[in-house]
Amino acid sequence: MPAVSGFFARAADWLEFGRPADDGPMCVHHGPACAMGAEPLDEIYVMVIRAKQRAGQDVPPLDEHRPMTLAERAQYWREFEEALAEAKAKNAQAEAEIWAGGL
């Protein structure tokens, strides 16, 4: 089985170990994903943005970067922590259901 890499590896690490330190550059459009344009966006991220764009949804521009203000940064991490807690709770529930079923 191939090793998990890129976006999925990062997401798995965040689920397992919590969010990374928030001292790096944060883009208002892409969060920590682009390092303010210094790193290319993961292919899966670009694919999702383009699919949403084709579906007529509002999406962040892929080629624009703006640093987050302190307030935007605080809100970003608040929302991140809430989403992470929700994902962990769902995973725990699914695991409990699996174990209850004797698998």
C-alpha positions as CSV (number, residue, x, y, z in Angstrom):
1,M,0.0,0.0,0.0
2,P,1.5,3.4,-0.9
3,A,2.5,5.8,1.8
4,V,0.1,8.7,2.4
5,S,1.6,12.0,1.4
6,G,0.8,15.7,0.8
7,F,-2.5,17.0,2.0
8,F,-3.7,13.7,3.4
9,A,-0.6,13.1,5.4
10,R,-0.8,16.6,6.9
11,A,-4.5,16.1,7.7
12,A,-3.7,12.7,9.4
13,D,-0.9,14.3,11.4
14,W,-3.2,17.1,12.6
15,L,-5.8,14.6,13.6
16,E,-3.3,12.6,15.5
17,F,-1.1,15.3,17.0
18,G,-3.1,18.5,16.9
19,R,-2.5,21.5,14.9
20,P,1.0,22.8,14.2
21,A,2.5,25.9,15.7
22,D,0.9,29.0,14.2
23,D,4.0,31.0,13.9
24,G,4.4,30.6,10.1
25,P,2.9,32.8,7.4
26,M,-0.8,32.5,7.1
27,C,-2.6,33.5,3.9
28,V,-6.2,34.7,4.2
29,H,-7.1,32.7,1.1
30,H,-5.3,29.4,1.8
31,G,-4.3,29.4,5.5
32,P,-0.9,27.8,6.1
33,A,-1.2,25.7,2.9
34,C,0.7,28.1,0.6
35,A,3.2,29.8,2.9
36,M,2.2,33.1,1.4
37,G,3.0,31.8,-2.1
38,A,6.4,30.4,-1.2
39,E,5.2,26.8,-1.6
40,P,3.0,25.4,-4.3
41,L,-0.5,24.3,-3.2
42,D,-1.1,20.6,-2.9
43,E,-2.6,19.1,-6.1
44,I,-5.7,17.8,-4.2
45,Y,-6.3,21.3,-2.9
46,V,-6.2,22.8,-6.4
47,M,-8.4,20.1,-7.7
48,V,-11.1,20.7,-5.1
49,I,-11.0,24.5,-5.6
50,R,-11.3,24.0,-9.4
51,A,-14.2,21.6,-9.0
52,K,-16.0,24.0,-6.6
53,Q,-15.4,26.8,-9.1
54,R,-16.9,24.7,-12.0
55,A,-19.9,24.0,-9.7
56,G,-20.5,27.8,-9.3
57,Q,-19.3,28.0,-5.7
58,D,-17.3,30.9,-4.3
59,V,-13.7,29.9,-4.0
60,P,-10.5,31.5,-3.0
61,P,-8.2,32.7,-5.8
62,L,-5.3,30.2,-6.4
63,D,-2.8,32.9,-7.4
64,E,-3.5,35.6,-4.9
65,H,-2.0,35.8,-1.4
66,R,-2.7,38.2,1.5
67,P,-1.4,37.9,5.0
68,M,-4.0,37.3,7.7
69,T,-4.5,39.9,10.3
70,L,-4.2,38.9,14.0
71,A,-8.0,38.7,14.3
72,E,-8.3,36.6,11.1
73,R,-5.6,34.3,12.3
74,A,-7.3,33.9,15.7
75,Q,-10.6,33.1,14.0
76,Y,-8.9,30.7,11.6
77,W,-7.4,28.7,14.5
78,R,-10.7,28.8,16.5
79,E,-12.5,27.3,13.6
80,F,-9.7,24.8,13.0
81,E,-9.9,23.6,16.6
82,E,-13.7,23.2,16.4
83,A,-13.4,21.2,13.2
84,L,-10.6,19.1,14.6
85,A,-12.6,18.3,17.8
86,E,-15.7,17.4,15.7
87,A,-13.6,15.1,13.5
88,K,-12.0,13.4,16.5
89,A,-15.5,12.9,18.1
90,K,-16.8,11.3,14.9
91,N,-13.8,9.1,14.6
92,A,-14.2,8.0,18.3
93,Q,-17.9,7.3,17.7
94,A,-17.1,5.2,14.5
95,E,-14.4,3.3,16.3
96,A,-16.7,2.6,19.3
97,E,-19.4,1.3,16.8
98,I,-16.8,-0.9,15.1
99,W,-15.6,-2.4,18.4
100,A,-19.2,-2.8,19.6
101,G,-19.9,-4.8,16.5
102,G,-17.1,-7.2,17.3
103,L,-14.9,-6.4,14.3
